[in-house]
Structures are given as structure tokens and as C-alpha cells.
Amino acid sequence: MTSLNTPERGAATGTGDRSRPRAVLPALCATQITSWGIVYYAFPVLNPQITVDAGWPAGATTAAFSGALLVSAIAGIRVGRIIDRHGPRTVMTAGSVLGVLSILLVAAAPNLPVFFAGWLLAGLAMSATFYQPAFAALTRWWAPDHIRALTVVTLAGGLASTVFAPLTAALADHLSWRATYLVLAAILAALTIPAHAFALKAPWPQAPPAPDHAGDSAATVAGSRPFRLLAAALTLSSFATYAVVVALVPLLLERGFTTTQAAWALGLGGAGQTLGRTLYATLARHTDVTARTTVLIALGGVTTAALAFVSGPYGLLIALSVAAGTVRGNLTLLQATAITDRWGTAHYGRLSGLLAAPTTAVAALAPFAGAALAVPLGGYPALFAVLAVLSALGAATAVGSAPR
């Protein structure tokens, strides 16, 4: 009798449509929107109210949130290894439960230490519910057609701020920040826990060996020069990218534009990010992985340099923000597919966790580092010029990321 996990049924490779659990993709789209929207995007909306009501410094509350991102970066390595062996169902369901508990702890925090504890617990939830575990699940179940599935789930994830930032603001207009978080925790529990528990219960297929690298273990790949160079390139790019996102508004304010104009520029950059994700599959079909990595990181540097040296008119700055967002959208999918494009799916969870750890860590530090560097550099245009140089270094490093 043929096992459900054998290649004959297509589950091992993901090439047979019948082997792909149909509920997985829509479930992950819904849970990515909800998890990102509540655990991540609700905080910047509520933080001003938190600091006023609780009397805690904004720097301290933001540091707690950044601590969550650092915990997520570290824990993501272990999460990836577990998913490789056992699949995503238990990990992502447990992550949803932790997410609910963490938001409840944040809402009830009587002091800063408990507030910090809540966010550190939220970091564990992030590592088990955000993009990386979802990418691992889709890569194994959908390979080799995983780019399409990854594109769909990142497009859905891109709606998280669109849905939950206004919802959070609307709740906060009528409730305290603590009560708002309680309502959001109830939504998180109702949508993500059952979705992960019931939609991800399909048999977890064995990973096929990677072409031309079938003998490479995860440790061998992780210790190789191409992997280290890829990690360095994406880390440099990630730092520059996240610093640009946070610094765009103060850059435009420094140039005399209004807060509303700066906010529109940032928001339309997010629309460009969605556009970029729709274009990645076409780009992947017409370029090899090393060239694609190098060019996208370099284009990130070009758009950053343009924002550094172009002071107007406003319409041109909007166009540059959209272009920068388009590059960011492609970079999200580039990182999601960087492992499979080079080393296959056999150790995707562990390797993607190792790859994401430094990029997530610098994403947490970039807002603080960017603001701190802007002062000695003499302003935000100079900061953007430095960030463009970092992207150029990342592009040069990516040239050596092709596996032997």
C-alpha cells in the first residue's frame, strides 16, 4: 500500500496538485493579515496613547517592542528546525496561543517590567506565526511552484496594516489602549488558533534532495562561503531598507513638506511594495538567482540615493517612494525564495531561520540607528546617502552568493 508521503502521490515534491492541502493557502493568508495586524501594526498606533496614559517613556515602550523583534530573530532558528522535521501545525498553533497570551499580558501590564515581559513573549509568537514559518509550510507543500503561493500570502500580509491600523485607531477612539488590546486579543484567538489547528493538519511530506546539492547537510550549507555572503548581503540590505522606511517621513519634513504629504508618500510606497510582489514571479523566470539578488539590492541603493539627492518637486518624490516600495516588495520574496533557489527545500526551515535571524535583528535596530546617525551626519539627506552606500556594499557582496 502506497504511503501518502511517497512521490507517487506527489506529496514529497509538491508537484501534484492533489497533494497540496487546499485549506492551507487561504488559512495562512487570513492568519498573516491577523497576526501581523494585531501583534505588529497595532503597536505604533497605540503607543502614543500608551505613553500618555501609563506615563512610560516612548523610548522604553519602543525598546520593548524592538526586544520582541530580537527574540523573534533568535527563536526563529529553532522554529525552522522544528518545522523541517514535524511540519508547521503544532508550532503555528502554539504561536497563536502565545500571541494571544502576550497581548493579554501587555494589556494588563501594571508596570514597565511586565510590559517588557509581554513583548518578549510576543517575540516568541512572532517567530512561530509570521512570514518565516508560513514560508516554510508553503515551500514544502507547493514546491516547485512555491513562488506563486508565496506571492499570494505576502500580498495578503501586505494588507495587515491596511486592515488593522484603521481598526485599531477606531477602537482606540472609543476605548482605552488596554481595552483595545483586549478586543484585538479576542480577534487574534478567534481567527488564528483554529485556522492553524485545523487547516495545517495535512501530512507533512518528506523533502526531496536539492538538485546538485543532494549531499549537503544544513550545517554544510550554513557554514559555506556562499551562504555567509548571502546572509551578509541581505543583512546590509535589510538595515538600509528598514531605516529608509522609518526615516522617510522626517526626511520630507526636513525638506519643508507637511506631515500629511509625508504620510501619503510613505503610504504610496506601501502600494508600490504590493506592486513589486506581483512582479517577482516574472522576474524570477527571466533571471538567475545571483543576478536577481544583486540587481534588486542595487536598485534599493539607487532609489535610496535618489531620495537623498532629489529634493523635489513633491510628485517626483512620490514616484521615488513608489519605486523604492516596488523594490522592497521584490526583496521580501527574494528572501523567501533565496534558500530554495540555491539549495532546495530539504532544510528550508532551519536555513531560512538562520538567514532571517540577522536581517530581523537589524530591522529591529534600524529605526534607532538611523535616527541616531542622522544627527552627527547633519540631517536625513546625508543619512540616506550612507544607506545607499550600504546597499551598494550589499549588492557587491551578493555577487559571491552563488552556490558552488
Disulfide bonds with the S-S distance in Angstrom:
none
